[in-house]
Amino acid sequence: MAKYDFDLIIIGSGAAGLTVASGAAQLGVRVLLIEKEKHMGGDCLHYGCVPSKTLIKCANVRNQMTKAENYGLPAPALEPVDFSKISAHIRSVIDTIQPHDSPERFEKLGAVIRFGIASFTDPHTISLAPTDGKTPEHISGKIIVVAAGSAPSIPPFKGLDSVNYLTNETIFSQQRLPQSLTVIGGGPIAVEMAQALHRLGSKVTLLQRSPHILSKEDPDMAEIVETSLRNDGIRVITGTSIEEVTQNGEKISVHYGTKEHPAQEITSESLLVALGRAPSVHALNLKNAGVEYSTKGIPVDNRMRTNVPHIYAVGDITGKHQFTHAAGYEGGIVIANAVFKIPRKADYTLLPWVTYCDPELASIGYNEKRAQDAGIDYTVHTEVFASNDRALAENQPNGKLKLLQNSKGHVIGVQIAGLHAGELINEWVAILGGKMTLSTLAGAIHPYPTLGEINKKVAGTILSEKVFSPFTRKVLRTLFRYRGNV
């Protein structure tokens, strides 16, 4: 039997890699965790979830202050934002969380931590090039997990490579808020950053290629968010085609066209390119291991195995579901298969996700787009936040909940656009995951007044169509001789 330096080698210390490392090390597996950056934690901690949600909170507090008069309060005298202080606050939040993802913590769990650039030399061997420039060493592993994450996707726009543009990896460390900003993209990162920076004081224009922002969402749900952006004062231009990007001194110009106006130009102080993430596959020398891959990522089966059975891939590197919670879930799938040798399969049917704009947009299961693509017959039920007393008390009545049922009456998906939608969707995670019936939800007692009542109300509305039907009334009249309405 071949002998290896480690039972398990993990490349990357983001959510997926840390999940595998923590679980495997505590189970007595000899684990090596390799990280190419100076700090562990991956994109989520340093460039994604943590800094973006911290920035969004700062922006929403500022926005609430500007709307004090809407709540009967005196309007405060607000000074311009000093973005260096916000940047320092973001850094402090990251530093507070960092110890949870530190080498010291994982070494105490039993893992070996090394920093450097990892690449394959053969299916069981990794070449580790230390960050200090020393000679690379070769390390073998019985099982290898590739969790190398992703990087900002940079399109081949003419002139972009000669422009000082921003991405999600550079925007949070800026020391000054740009007076004007153009955002290229209409996905979650683009929408969240456009709204946050606008609320802090930038004049923002958002250019989106698709007919509406958040193109993976249903148009009616995305429209709620788009309307909010426009009401904030953000200029949203959809159906665009980028022709060229140029820089003249301190100003950057984006030359674009639409169907109605083929030649247009927008000039701003800064440019944010937010066109999603690209799997970090190129530096790994995957060919040396015989692992199949493309620019879209590393394909895996439902047990997270690549075409080479002892090599797994998890997280953003697969190009599938680029969410931190999905990466953590996939890490658990690897633990089951690689450590316990239990053939557990990944199932994303009930994978929830949230876009943290204002209002938030949350989803679980099928929306109308995905149901139509899958050929599923469905019915739609909606409830609006304007009918929720807590939303009215909060002075945020915009938004709605949309529920999809299949032909058998089973709930197959829920989307919520509204105040704290990301928290509200958690109840549906439990309901759908636990196969709870709508009658159970409708009969459950929810505290009043809470936003969560909207979940109970949609269930009650659906059931009331059966309870208060003409057939039910006829049966009751027959059994109990009720005389009906006077």
C-alpha positions as CSV (number, residue, x, y, z in Angstrom):
1,M,0.0,0.0,0.0
2,A,1.3,3.4,-0.9
3,K,2.4,5.7,1.9
4,Y,1.5,9.4,1.8
5,D,2.6,12.4,3.8
6,F,-1.0,13.3,4.7
7,D,-4.3,11.5,4.7
8,L,-5.9,14.6,3.4
9,I,-4.6,17.8,1.7
10,I,-6.9,20.8,1.3
11,I,-6.1,23.6,-1.1
12,G,-7.8,26.8,0.1
13,S,-9.0,28.1,3.5
14,G,-12.4,29.6,2.6
15,A,-15.7,28.3,4.0
16,A,-15.4,24.9,2.2
17,G,-11.8,24.2,3.0
18,L,-12.2,25.2,6.6
19,T,-15.3,23.0,7.0
20,V,-13.4,20.0,5.7
21,A,-10.3,20.8,7.7
22,S,-12.1,21.2,11.0
23,G,-14.2,18.1,10.6
24,A,-11.5,15.8,9.3
25,A,-8.8,16.9,11.9
26,Q,-11.2,16.4,14.8
27,L,-11.9,12.9,13.5
28,G,-8.2,11.9,13.7
29,V,-7.4,12.4,10.0
30,R,-3.9,13.8,9.3
31,V,-4.8,17.0,7.5
32,L,-2.7,19.6,5.6
33,L,-4.4,22.9,4.8
34,I,-2.7,25.2,2.3
35,E,-3.6,28.9,1.9
36,K,-2.1,31.1,-0.8
37,E,-3.0,34.5,0.9
38,K,-1.5,35.9,4.1
39,H,-4.6,35.2,6.1
40,M,-7.1,32.3,6.3
41,G,-10.8,32.8,5.8
42,G,-11.1,33.1,2.1
43,D,-13.1,35.6,0.0
44,C,-16.1,35.6,2.3
45,L,-14.2,37.0,5.3
46,H,-11.8,39.4,3.5
47,Y,-13.6,40.5,0.2
48,G,-17.1,39.2,0.3
49,C,-19.8,38.5,2.9
50,V,-18.3,40.2,5.9
51,P,-17.0,43.4,4.5
52,S,-20.0,43.9,2.2
53,K,-22.6,43.4,4.9
54,T,-20.6,45.7,7.2
55,L,-20.6,48.4,4.5
56,I,-24.3,47.8,3.8
57,K,-25.1,48.3,7.4
58,C,-23.1,51.6,7.5
59,A,-25.0,52.8,4.4
60,N,-28.4,51.8,5.8
61,V,-27.7,53.6,9.1
62,R,-26.8,56.7,7.1
63,N,-29.9,56.4,5.0
64,Q,-32.1,56.1,8.0
65,M,-30.6,59.3,9.4
66,T,-31.5,61.2,6.2
67,K,-35.1,60.0,6.5
68,A,-35.6,61.0,10.2
69,E,-38.4,63.4,9.3
70,N,-40.4,60.4,7.9
71,Y,-40.6,59.2,11.5
72,G,-41.6,62.6,13.0
73,L,-38.0,63.3,14.1
74,P,-36.0,66.4,13.4
75,A,-33.7,66.3,10.4
76,P,-30.1,65.9,11.6
77,A,-27.2,68.0,10.2
78,L,-25.1,65.4,8.4
79,E,-21.5,65.9,7.4
80,P,-20.0,64.2,4.4
81,V,-18.9,60.7,4.9
82,D,-15.2,60.0,5.7
83,F,-14.8,56.7,3.9
84,S,-11.4,56.0,5.6
85,K,-13.4,55.6,8.9
86,I,-15.8,53.2,7.3
87,S,-12.9,51.3,5.8
88,A,-11.3,51.1,9.3
89,H,-14.6,49.9,10.8
90,I,-14.8,47.2,8.1
91,R,-11.2,46.2,8.9
92,S,-12.1,46.0,12.6
93,V,-15.0,43.6,12.0
94,I,-12.8,41.4,9.9
95,D,-10.1,41.4,12.6
96,T,-12.7,40.4,15.2
97,I,-13.8,37.4,13.2
98,Q,-10.3,36.5,12.0
99,P,-9.3,34.5,15.1
100,H,-12.1,32.0,14.4
101,D,-10.4,31.3,11.0
102,S,-6.8,31.5,12.4
103,P,-4.0,29.0,12.0
104,E,-3.8,28.7,15.8
105,R,-7.4,27.5,16.1
106,F,-7.1,24.9,13.3
107,E,-3.7,23.7,14.6
108,K,-5.3,23.1,18.0
109,L,-7.9,21.0,16.2
110,G,-5.1,18.9,14.8
111,A,-4.5,20.3,11.3
112,V,-1.2,21.4,9.8
113,I,-1.3,24.8,8.2
114,R,1.0,26.0,5.5
115,F,1.0,29.2,3.4
116,G,2.0,29.2,-0.2
117,I,1.0,28.5,-3.8
118,A,-0.2,24.9,-4.4
119,S,-0.2,23.1,-7.7
120,F,-0.4,19.5,-8.8
121,T,2.6,17.5,-10.0
122,D,0.7,14.3,-10.2
123,P,-2.7,12.9,-8.9
124,H,-1.4,12.5,-5.4
125,T,1.3,15.1,-5.1
126,I,1.2,18.9,-4.5
127,S,4.0,21.3,-5.2
128,L,4.0,24.0,-2.5
129,A,5.8,27.2,-3.3
130,P,6.3,29.2,-0.1
131,T,5.3,32.8,-0.1
132,D,8.9,33.8,1.1
133,G,10.4,32.6,-2.2
134,K,12.1,29.5,-0.9
135,T,12.4,26.4,-3.0
136,P,9.0,24.6,-3.6
137,E,8.5,21.3,-1.8
138,H,6.5,18.3,-2.9
139,I,3.9,16.9,-0.5
140,S,1.7,13.8,-1.1
141,G,-1.8,13.1,0.0
142,K,-4.1,10.1,-0.2
143,I,-7.1,12.4,-0.7
144,I,-7.0,15.9,-2.0
145,V,-9.7,18.5,-1.8
146,V,-9.5,21.6,-4.1
147,A,-11.2,24.5,-2.4
148,A,-9.3,27.3,-4.1
149,G,-12.3,29.6,-4.5
150,S,-12.8,32.3,-7.2
151,A,-11.7,35.7,-8.3
152,P,-13.5,38.7,-9.8
153,S,-14.6,37.9,-13.3
154,I,-13.0,40.5,-15.6
155,P,-14.5,40.9,-19.1
156,P,-12.4,41.6,-22.2
157,F,-13.9,45.1,-22.7
158,K,-11.7,47.2,-25.0
159,G,-9.5,49.5,-22.9
160,L,-10.4,48.0,-19.5
161,D,-6.9,46.7,-18.8
162,S,-5.5,50.2,-19.0
163,V,-8.1,51.7,-16.5
164,N,-7.8,51.8,-12.7
165,Y,-11.1,50.0,-12.0
166,L,-12.4,48.6,-8.7
167,T,-13.6,45.1,-7.8
168,N,-15.0,43.6,-4.7
169,E,-11.4,42.8,-3.7
170,T,-10.3,46.5,-3.7
171,I,-13.4,48.6,-3.0
172,F,-13.5,48.0,0.8
173,S,-10.0,49.3,1.4
174,Q,-10.5,52.6,-0.4
175,Q,-9.8,55.6,1.8
176,R,-12.0,58.1,-0.1
177,L,-15.6,57.9,-1.3
178,P,-15.8,58.6,-5.0
179,Q,-18.0,61.5,-5.8
180,S,-19.3,59.6,-8.8
181,L,-19.3,55.9,-9.6
182,T,-20.2,53.7,-12.6
183,V,-21.1,50.1,-11.8
184,I,-20.9,47.5,-14.6
185,G,-23.1,44.6,-13.7
186,G,-26.6,43.9,-12.3
187,G,-26.0,40.8,-10.1
188,P,-26.0,40.8,-6.3
189,I,-22.6,42.3,-5.8
190,A,-23.3,45.1,-8.2
191,V,-26.7,45.9,-6.8
192,E,-25.5,45.8,-3.1
193,M,-22.5,48.0,-3.7
194,A,-24.3,50.4,-6.0
195,Q,-26.9,51.1,-3.4
196,A,-24.5,51.2,-0.4
197,L,-22.1,53.6,-2.0
198,H,-24.9,55.8,-3.3
199,R,-26.4,56.0,0.2
200,L,-23.0,57.1,1.5
201,G,-22.9,59.9,-0.9
202,S,-21.7,58.8,-4.4
203,K,-23.6,59.6,-7.5
204,V,-24.1,56.1,-9.0
205,T,-25.0,54.8,-12.4
206,L,-25.5,51.1,-12.9
207,L,-25.2,49.5,-16.3
208,Q,-26.8,46.1,-16.8
209,R,-26.7,43.9,-19.9
210,S,-29.9,42.0,-19.2
211,P,-33.4,43.5,-19.5
212,H,-33.6,43.7,-15.7
213,I,-31.2,43.6,-12.7
214,L,-30.8,40.4,-10.7
215,S,-31.4,38.4,-13.9
216,K,-31.7,35.0,-12.2
217,E,-34.7,36.2,-10.2
218,D,-38.3,36.6,-11.5
219,P,-38.8,40.0,-13.2
220,D,-41.6,41.0,-10.8
221,M,-39.4,40.4,-7.7
222,A,-36.3,42.1,-9.3
223,E,-38.5,45.1,-10.2
224,I,-39.2,45.7,-6.5
225,V,-35.5,46.1,-5.9
226,E,-34.9,48.1,-9.1
227,T,-37.7,50.5,-8.1
228,S,-36.0,51.0,-4.8
229,L,-32.7,51.8,-6.4
230,R,-34.3,54.3,-8.7
231,N,-36.2,55.9,-5.8
232,D,-32.9,56.3,-4.0
233,G,-31.6,58.2,-7.0
234,I,-29.4,55.6,-8.7
235,R,-29.5,55.7,-12.5
236,V,-30.2,52.2,-13.6
237,I,-29.7,51.5,-17.3
238,T,-30.6,48.0,-18.6
239,G,-30.2,46.3,-21.9
240,T,-26.7,47.8,-22.4
241,S,-23.7,46.7,-24.5
242,I,-20.3,47.9,-23.4
243,E,-18.1,49.0,-26.3
244,E,-15.0,50.6,-24.7
245,V,-13.6,51.9,-21.5
246,T,-11.3,54.9,-21.5
247,Q,-9.5,57.1,-18.8
248,N,-8.8,60.8,-19.1
249,G,-6.8,62.0,-16.1
250,E,-8.9,61.3,-13.0
251,K,-12.1,60.5,-15.0
252,I,-13.2,57.1,-16.4
253,S,-15.6,56.9,-19.3
254,V,-17.7,53.9,-20.3
255,H,-18.9,53.9,-23.9
256,Y,-22.0,51.8,-24.2
257,G,-25.1,51.3,-26.3
258,T,-28.7,50.3,-25.9
259,K,-31.2,49.2,-28.5
260,E,-32.8,52.6,-28.6
261,H,-29.5,54.6,-28.3
262,P,-26.5,52.7,-29.8
263,A,-23.8,55.2,-28.9
264,Q,-23.7,56.6,-25.3
265,E,-21.1,57.5,-22.7
266,I,-21.1,57.9,-19.0
267,T,-18.1,59.5,-17.2
268,S,-17.4,59.1,-13.5
269,E,-14.6,59.4,-11.0
270,S,-14.5,55.6,-10.3
271,L,-15.6,52.4,-12.0
272,L,-16.6,49.2,-10.3
273,V,-16.6,46.0,-12.3
274,A,-19.0,43.6,-10.7
275,L,-19.7,40.8,-13.2
276,G,-19.6,37.8,-10.9
277,R,-16.8,35.5,-10.0
278,A,-14.5,33.2,-12.0
279,P,-13.2,29.9,-10.6
280,S,-9.5,30.1,-9.7
281,V,-8.5,27.0,-11.8
282,H,-5.5,28.2,-13.8
283,A,-2.6,28.1,-11.3
284,L,-3.4,24.7,-10.0
285,N,-1.9,22.7,-12.9
286,L,-4.9,20.4,-12.8
287,K,-3.8,18.7,-16.0
288,N,-0.9,17.1,-14.1
289,A,-3.5,15.3,-11.9
290,G,-5.7,14.4,-14.8
291,V,-8.5,16.5,-13.4
292,E,-11.0,17.9,-16.0
293,Y,-11.8,21.6,-15.8
294,S,-12.8,24.7,-17.8
295,T,-13.0,28.4,-17.3
296,K,-16.4,27.7,-15.7
297,G,-14.9,25.6,-13.0
298,I,-14.2,22.0,-12.0
299,P,-17.1,19.6,-12.7
300,V,-18.0,17.3,-9.9
301,D,-20.6,14.6,-9.3
302,N,-23.2,14.8,-6.5
303,R,-20.6,13.5,-4.0
304,M,-18.3,16.4,-4.9
305,R,-15.8,14.1,-6.7
306,T,-13.9,15.2,-9.8
307,N,-13.3,12.7,-12.6
308,V,-10.3,11.5,-10.5
309,P,-12.2,9.8,-7.6
310,H,-9.8,10.6,-4.8
311,I,-9.7,14.4,-5.7
312,Y,-12.7,16.4,-4.6
313,A,-13.7,20.0,-5.5
314,V,-15.9,22.2,-3.3
315,G,-17.0,25.8,-3.1
316,D,-16.6,28.5,-5.8
317,I,-14.1,26.5,-7.7
318,T,-16.8,24.2,-9.0
319,G,-18.6,27.2,-10.6
320,K,-22.0,26.0,-9.4
321,H,-23.4,27.7,-6.3
322,Q,-21.1,30.5,-5.2
323,F,-22.4,31.1,-1.7
324,T,-20.6,30.7,1.6
325,H,-23.4,28.5,3.0
326,A,-23.3,26.3,-0.1
327,A,-19.5,25.9,0.3
328,G,-19.9,24.9,4.0
329,Y,-22.6,22.4,3.0
330,E,-20.4,20.9,0.3
331,G,-17.6,20.6,2.9
332,G,-19.9,18.4,4.9
333,I,-20.6,16.2,1.9
334,V,-16.9,15.7,1.5
335,I,-16.5,14.7,5.1
336,A,-19.2,12.1,4.7
337,N,-17.7,10.6,1.5
338,A,-14.0,11.0,2.0
339,V,-13.7,10.4,5.8
340,F,-16.7,8.2,6.8
341,K,-16.9,6.6,3.4
342,I,-20.6,7.1,3.4
343,P,-22.0,7.9,-0.1
344,R,-23.8,11.1,0.8
345,K,-25.1,13.1,-2.1
346,A,-25.5,16.9,-2.4
347,D,-29.0,18.1,-2.9
348,Y,-29.5,21.8,-3.7
349,T,-33.3,21.7,-4.1
350,L,-33.8,23.8,-1.0
351,L,-30.7,26.0,-1.2
352,P,-31.6,29.5,0.0
353,W,-29.9,32.7,-1.0
354,V,-30.3,36.4,-0.2
355,T,-29.4,39.6,-2.0
356,Y,-28.7,42.1,0.8
357,C,-30.1,45.2,-0.9
358,D,-32.9,47.3,0.6
359,P,-35.4,45.8,0.4
360,E,-33.7,42.4,0.6
361,L,-34.6,39.7,-1.9
362,A,-34.5,36.1,-0.6
363,S,-35.3,32.8,-2.3
364,I,-35.6,29.1,-1.7
365,G,-36.6,26.4,-4.1
366,Y,-38.1,27.1,-7.4
367,N,-39.0,30.6,-8.7
368,E,-41.2,30.9,-11.8
369,K,-38.1,31.0,-14.1
370,R,-36.7,27.8,-12.9
371,A,-40.1,26.1,-12.7
372,Q,-40.8,26.9,-16.3
373,D,-37.3,25.7,-17.4
374,A,-38.0,22.4,-15.5
375,G,-41.4,22.1,-17.1
376,I,-43.3,22.1,-13.8
377,D,-46.9,23.1,-13.6
378,Y,-47.4,25.6,-10.8
379,T,-49.7,28.1,-9.2
380,V,-48.6,31.4,-7.6
381,H,-49.8,32.9,-4.3
382,T,-48.7,36.3,-3.0
383,E,-48.9,38.4,0.1
384,V,-47.8,42.1,0.2
385,F,-45.9,43.8,3.0
386,A,-48.4,46.7,2.8
387,S,-50.8,44.4,4.6
388,N,-48.4,43.6,7.4
389,D,-48.8,45.8,10.4
390,R,-45.2,45.6,11.5
391,A,-44.0,46.7,8.1
392,L,-46.4,49.6,8.3
393,A,-45.1,50.5,11.8
394,E,-41.5,50.4,10.4
395,N,-42.6,52.7,7.5
396,Q,-41.4,50.1,5.0
397,P,-44.4,48.6,3.3
398,N,-42.8,47.9,-0.1
399,G,-42.4,44.3,-1.1
400,K,-44.2,41.0,-1.3
401,L,-43.9,37.3,-0.7
402,K,-44.5,34.9,-3.6
403,L,-45.2,31.2,-3.0
404,L,-45.2,28.5,-5.7
405,Q,-47.2,25.3,-5.4
406,N,-47.1,22.3,-7.9
407,S,-50.1,20.5,-9.2
408,K,-50.2,18.3,-6.1
409,G,-50.4,21.3,-3.8
410,H,-46.8,21.0,-2.5
411,V,-44.8,24.2,-1.9
412,I,-41.9,24.1,-4.3
413,G,-40.5,27.6,-3.8
414,V,-40.8,30.9,-1.9
415,Q,-39.4,34.3,-2.8
416,I,-39.6,37.3,-0.6
417,A,-38.7,40.9,-1.5
418,G,-39.1,43.1,1.5
419,L,-37.8,44.2,4.9
420,H,-35.6,41.5,6.5
421,A,-36.5,39.0,3.8
422,G,-33.2,37.2,4.6
423,E,-34.5,36.5,8.1
424,L,-38.0,35.6,6.9
425,I,-36.8,33.0,4.5
426,N,-35.3,31.0,7.4
427,E,-38.8,29.9,8.5
428,W,-39.3,28.5,5.0
429,V,-36.0,26.7,5.3
430,A,-37.4,24.8,8.3
431,I,-40.9,24.4,6.8
432,L,-39.7,22.9,3.5
433,G,-36.8,21.0,5.0
434,G,-39.0,19.5,7.7
435,K,-41.8,18.8,5.2
436,M,-44.3,20.8,7.3
437,T,-47.8,21.3,5.9
438,L,-49.3,24.7,5.2
439,S,-52.1,23.8,7.7
440,T,-49.5,23.4,10.4
441,L,-47.9,26.8,9.5
442,A,-51.4,28.5,9.4
443,G,-52.3,27.0,12.8
444,A,-49.0,28.1,14.4
445,I,-49.1,31.1,16.7
446,H,-46.9,33.9,15.5
447,P,-46.3,36.9,17.8
448,Y,-48.0,40.2,16.8
449,P,-46.9,42.5,15.3
450,T,-44.0,40.8,13.5
451,L,-42.9,40.6,9.9
452,G,-43.0,36.8,10.2
453,E,-46.8,36.9,10.2
454,I,-46.6,37.3,6.4
455,N,-45.5,33.6,6.2
456,K,-48.4,32.5,8.3
457,K,-50.8,34.7,6.3
458,V,-49.9,33.3,2.9
459,A,-50.5,29.8,4.3
460,G,-53.9,30.8,5.7
461,T,-54.9,32.5,2.5
462,I,-54.2,29.4,0.5
463,L,-56.2,27.2,3.0
464,S,-59.1,29.6,3.2
465,E,-59.8,29.1,-0.5
466,K,-60.7,25.5,0.5
467,V,-62.2,26.1,3.9
468,F,-64.6,28.9,2.7
469,S,-65.5,27.3,-0.6
470,P,-69.1,26.9,-1.8
471,F,-68.8,23.2,-1.3
472,T,-68.0,23.6,2.4
473,R,-70.9,26.0,2.9
474,K,-73.2,23.5,1.2
475,V,-72.1,20.7,3.4
476,L,-72.6,22.8,6.6
477,R,-76.0,23.9,5.5
478,T,-77.0,20.3,4.9
479,L,-75.6,18.9,8.2
480,F,-76.6,21.7,10.5
481,R,-79.4,23.5,8.6
482,Y,-77.6,26.9,8.6
483,R,-79.7,29.5,6.9
484,G,-76.8,31.4,5.2
485,N,-76.4,35.2,5.1
486,V,-79.4,37.2,6.1
